[in-house]
Amino acid sequence: MVTQDSLIQKIAEIPQVKIGHFPTPLEECPRLTQALGGPRIFIKREDCSGLAIGGNKVRQLTFTIGEAVAQNADTIVHGAASQSNHCRQAAAAYSKLGLNCYIRLAKDHKSIVQGNLLLDHIAGADVEIVDIPFGPELEEFKFNLAKKLHADGLKPYVVASPRSTALAAAAFTWCIAELHKQQKQLGIDADWIYTSSVGGTQAGLVLGTKALGMKLKPYAIAPIHWEGKTDRIRDAANSAAAILQLDTQIVDTDILNTDDYIGEGYGYLTPEGVAALKLLARTEGIILDPVYISKAMACLIDHIKQGKFQKDDIVIFLHTGGTPALFAYHEEIYENL
């Protein structure tokens, strides 16, 4: 185990850029707790991280772009699904730092200039929708584009796994160090932390809690069916441990992740997710996104109803942001209010 101060020092030694508002708030949700009949619920507000309406990727980009800048890159290549929160926050970060930004997005059922995609354009990124599936084929396309840009005299850096996922895990180890301090300030010692993740976010939560010897147990809700997800999360956590020079090693049994709340598939709403979104808005005035974190909240609500917690338990819910996506799904959401 390490101390909070020593962990923060190790994190500070990683190349990084200052692009977000940290630490993000940790706030109690008494009306939500009352509506659900316990446990006591707090929300860690990664949606308040700044930079184009915020979200969890700002913390990750602090290190991926930090690495790019350290390598003297002048151009960033990124890509994902058409309503990617990561790409939206990346486009804003690149504008803030004066870097060239090329974003290639997979054509899908939400390839409309609304929500995150609209913000990509507003931020001035070079955006193109490509008829290539989100996944390994799009990753290959990104690296091929980087080769062309290099031939044109630019110095590109590609944001891609596994390196990006490992740096995300380092970033959310930092998030846990923040939570460790915030819990002491509030006089609490939470039992669980719930969030939406199938990669670096959960990897960092698992690594951070284990390295600091916290009783806090991370539980993640996958937004997409990902073959080999446990391997992906474990490997990202252990890569982050190497980056941070931690002796902590993550094993499969440390990883609690469910894909029972995805619904029809990635990027599609569920009735339970919309109900969770509505409940949080109407009890705490906090807005969830419809694709990721609303499904995670639906899981937490379901677990409470199943009696998985004691009433005196404390649960932290990590809000990963994604709010702009609401506007790309406005019709489906409004129909279900």
C-alpha positions in Angstrom: 0.0 0.0 0.0 1.0 3.6 -0.5 -0.1 6.8 1.2 -2.4 9.4 -0.4 0.5 11.9 -0.5 2.9 9.5 -2.1 0.4 8.5 -4.7 -0.3 12.1 -5.6 3.4 12.6 -5.9 3.7 9.7 -8.3 0.8 11.0 -10.4 2.4 14.5 -10.5 5.5 13.0 -12.2 3.6 11.8 -15.3 3.6 14.3 -18.2 0.4 16.2 -18.2 -1.4 19.3 -19.3 -3.7 21.5 -17.2 -7.1 21.5 -19.0 -9.7 20.7 -16.3 -11.2 21.8 -13.0 -9.9 19.5 -10.3 -10.7 18.2 -7.8 -14.2 17.6 -9.0 -16.9 18.0 -6.3 -18.2 15.2 -4.1 -21.7 16.0 -2.9 -24.4 14.2 -0.9 -27.8 13.4 -2.5 -30.2 13.3 0.5 -33.4 13.5 -1.6 -32.3 10.7 -3.9 -31.3 8.6 -0.8 -34.8 9.3 0.7 -36.6 8.4 -2.6 -34.8 5.1 -2.7 -34.9 4.3 1.0 -31.2 4.2 1.4 -28.2 3.6 1.3 -26.6 7.0 1.8 -25.6 8.2 -1.7 -22.9 10.7 -2.7 -22.0 11.7 -6.3 -18.5 12.4 -7.5 -19.1 15.1 -10.2 -16.7 14.3 -13.1 -19.4 16.1 -15.2 -18.0 19.3 -13.5 -14.5 18.8 -14.8 -14.8 21.8 -17.2 -13.8 21.9 -20.9 -16.8 21.7 -23.3 -19.3 20.8 -20.6 -17.0 18.4 -18.8 -16.9 14.6 -18.3 -14.6 11.9 -17.2 -12.4 12.0 -20.4 -11.0 15.4 -19.3 -9.1 13.6 -16.6 -7.8 11.0 -19.0 -6.9 13.6 -21.7 -4.8 15.4 -19.0 -2.3 12.5 -19.5 -2.8 11.4 -23.1 -2.4 14.9 -24.4 0.4 15.5 -21.8 2.2 12.6 -23.3 1.6 13.9 -26.8 3.0 17.4 -25.9 6.0 15.7 -24.2 6.7 14.0 -27.5 6.5 17.3 -29.4 3.3 16.3 -31.3 1.5 19.2 -33.0 -1.4 17.1 -34.2 -3.8 14.7 -32.5 -5.8 11.9 -34.2 -8.8 10.5 -32.5 -12.0 8.7 -33.4 -14.9 6.7 -31.9 -18.7 6.5 -32.2 -20.5 9.5 -33.8 -21.7 10.9 -30.4 -18.3 10.3 -28.6 -17.9 12.2 -25.4 -14.2 11.5 -25.6 -13.8 13.1 -29.0 -15.9 16.1 -28.0 -13.7 16.8 -24.9 -10.6 16.0 -27.0 -11.6 18.6 -29.7 -12.0 21.2 -27.0 -8.7 20.3 -25.4 -6.8 20.6 -28.6 -8.3 24.0 -29.3 -7.3 25.1 -25.9 -3.7 24.0 -26.4 -3.4 25.2 -30.1 -3.0 21.7 -31.5 -4.3 20.4 -34.8 -7.2 17.9 -34.3 -8.4 15.2 -36.7 -11.5 13.3 -35.6 -12.9 10.3 -37.6 -16.2 9.1 -36.3 -17.9 5.8 -37.2 -21.2 6.2 -39.1 -24.1 4.9 -36.9 -27.7 5.6 -36.0 -26.8 8.9 -34.3 -24.5 10.5 -37.0 -26.4 13.7 -36.8 -24.9 17.2 -36.3 -26.4 17.5 -32.8 -25.1 16.8 -29.3 -21.4 15.9 -29.1 -21.0 15.9 -32.9 -22.2 19.5 -33.1 -19.7 20.5 -30.4 -16.8 18.8 -32.3 -17.5 21.2 -35.2 -17.9 24.2 -33.0 -14.5 23.5 -31.4 -13.0 23.6 -34.9 -11.8 20.0 -35.3 -11.3 18.4 -38.7 -14.3 16.0 -38.4 -15.3 13.3 -40.9 -17.9 10.6 -40.6 -16.5 7.4 -42.0 -18.3 4.2 -43.1 -16.1 2.1 -40.8 -17.3 0.1 -37.7 -16.4 1.4 -34.3 -13.7 -0.9 -33.0 -10.5 -2.4 -34.4 -11.1 -1.3 -38.0 -11.6 2.3 -36.9 -8.4 2.1 -34.8 -6.5 0.9 -37.8 -7.9 3.8 -39.9 -6.7 6.3 -37.3 -3.1 5.0 -37.5 -3.2 5.1 -41.3 -4.4 8.7 -41.2 -1.6 9.5 -38.9 0.9 8.1 -41.4 -0.5 10.4 -44.1 -0.4 13.4 -41.8 3.2 12.6 -41.0 4.1 12.4 -44.6 2.6 15.9 -45.0 5.0 17.2 -42.4 2.9 17.1 -39.3 3.8 15.4 -36.0 0.7 13.3 -35.1 -0.1 11.5 -31.9 -2.9 8.9 -32.0 -5.2 8.5 -29.0 -5.8 4.8 -29.0 -5.7 1.7 -26.8 -3.9 0.1 -25.1 -1.8 3.2 -24.2 -4.8 5.5 -23.9 -6.6 3.1 -21.6 -3.6 2.7 -19.4 -3.3 6.4 -19.0 -7.0 6.6 -18.3 -6.4 4.1 -15.5 -3.6 6.3 -14.1 -6.0 9.3 -14.3 -8.7 7.5 -12.3 -6.1 6.4 -9.7 -5.7 10.2 -9.3 -9.5 10.4 -8.9 -9.4 7.9 -6.1 -6.7 9.9 -4.4 -9.0 12.9 -4.5 -11.9 10.8 -3.1 -9.6 9.6 -0.3 -9.0 13.2 0.8 -12.6 14.3 0.3 -14.0 11.4 2.4 -11.7 12.4 5.2 -13.0 16.0 4.9 -16.6 14.9 5.0 -16.0 12.3 7.7 -17.3 9.3 5.7 -15.8 6.0 4.6 -17.9 4.7 1.7 -18.5 1.0 1.0 -19.0 1.1 -2.8 -18.4 3.3 -5.8 -20.6 2.7 -8.9 -20.0 4.0 -12.4 -20.2 3.3 -16.1 -17.0 1.8 -17.5 -15.6 -1.1 -19.5 -12.0 0.2 -19.5 -9.7 2.7 -18.0 -12.1 4.4 -15.6 -12.8 1.2 -13.7 -9.2 0.1 -14.0 -8.1 3.3 -12.2 -10.8 3.0 -9.5 -9.7 -0.6 -8.8 -6.0 0.2 -8.8 -6.4 3.3 -6.6 -8.6 1.7 -4.0 -6.3 -1.3 -3.7 -3.1 0.7 -3.6 -4.5 2.9 -0.8 -6.0 0.0 1.1 -9.4 1.5 1.0 -12.6 -0.5 1.9 -14.3 1.2 -1.1 -15.2 -1.4 -3.7 -15.6 -0.4 -7.3 -18.5 -1.7 -9.3 -18.9 -0.8 -13.0 -21.7 -1.1 -15.5 -20.6 -1.8 -19.0 -22.2 0.5 -21.7 -21.2 -2.0 -24.5 -20.7 -5.7 -24.9 -16.9 -6.0 -25.0 -15.3 -9.4 -25.5 -12.5 -9.9 -23.0 -13.5 -6.9 -20.8 -12.0 -8.4 -17.6 -8.6 -8.8 -19.4 -8.8 -5.3 -20.8 -9.6 -3.7 -17.4 -7.0 -5.8 -15.5 -4.2 -5.1 -18.1 -5.0 -1.4 -18.1 -4.8 -1.3 -14.3 -1.5 -3.1 -14.2 0.0 -1.0 -17.0 -1.0 2.1 -15.0 0.7 0.5 -11.9 3.9 0.3 -14.0 3.5 3.9 -15.2 3.0 5.0 -11.5 5.8 2.7 -10.2 3.3 1.0 -7.9 3.9 -2.5 -6.6 0.1 -3.1 -6.5 -1.1 -5.9 -8.9 -4.7 -6.3 -10.0 -6.2 -9.8 -10.5 -9.5 -10.8 -12.1 -11.3 -11.1 -8.8 -10.7 -7.4 -8.1 -12.9 -6.5 -11.1 -16.7 -6.3 -10.6 -18.4 -5.4 -13.9 -21.8 -6.2 -15.3 -23.3 -5.9 -18.8 -26.8 -6.7 -17.7 -28.0 -3.1 -18.2 -26.9 -2.4 -21.8 -30.3 -3.1 -23.3 -30.6 -3.4 -27.1 -27.0 -2.4 -27.5 -24.4 0.4 -27.3 -25.9 3.8 -27.9 -29.5 2.7 -27.5 -31.7 3.9 -24.6 -33.3 1.7 -22.0 -36.6 2.5 -20.2 -34.8 1.9 -16.9 -32.1 4.4 -17.9 -34.5 7.1 -18.8 -36.4 6.5 -15.5 -33.1 6.9 -13.6 -32.3 10.0 -15.5 -35.6 11.5 -14.6 -35.4 10.5 -11.0 -32.0 12.1 -10.4 -33.1 15.3 -12.3 -36.3 15.6 -10.2 -34.7 14.8 -6.8 -31.2 16.4 -7.0 -31.3 18.6 -10.2 -28.4 16.6 -11.6 -28.6 15.6 -15.3 -27.3 12.2 -16.5 -26.5 11.3 -20.0 -28.7 8.7 -21.7 -26.1 6.2 -23.0 -23.6 5.6 -20.2 -24.3 6.9 -16.7 -28.1 6.7 -16.7 -27.7 2.9 -17.2 -25.3 2.8 -14.4 -27.7 4.6 -12.1 -30.4 2.2 -13.3 -28.2 -0.6 -12.0 -27.6 1.1 -8.7 -31.4 1.6 -8.3 -32.0 -2.0 -9.1 -29.4 -3.2 -6.6 -31.0 -1.1 -3.9 -34.4 -2.6 -4.7 -32.9 -6.0 -4.5 -31.7 -5.3 -1.0 -28.0 -5.6 -1.8 -27.1 -2.8 0.7 -27.7 -2.0 4.3 -29.5 1.2 5.0 -26.4 2.6 6.8 -24.1 1.7 3.8 -22.5 4.6 1.9 -22.3 4.5 -1.9 -20.5 6.9 -4.1 -21.8 7.3 -7.7 -19.1 8.5 -10.1 -20.9 10.7 -12.7 -18.9 10.4 -15.9 -20.6 13.3 -17.7 -21.8 13.0 -21.3 -24.6 15.5 -21.0 -24.5 16.9 -24.6 -25.7 13.5 -25.9 -29.1 14.2 -24.4 -29.8 16.6 -27.4 -29.1 13.9 -29.9 -31.6 11.6 -28.2 -34.2 14.3 -27.5 -37.1 12.6 -29.2 -36.7 9.2 -27.5 -36.2 10.8 -24.1 -39.2 13.2 -24.4 -41.5 10.3 -25.4 -40.6 8.5 -22.2 -40.8 11.3 -19.7 
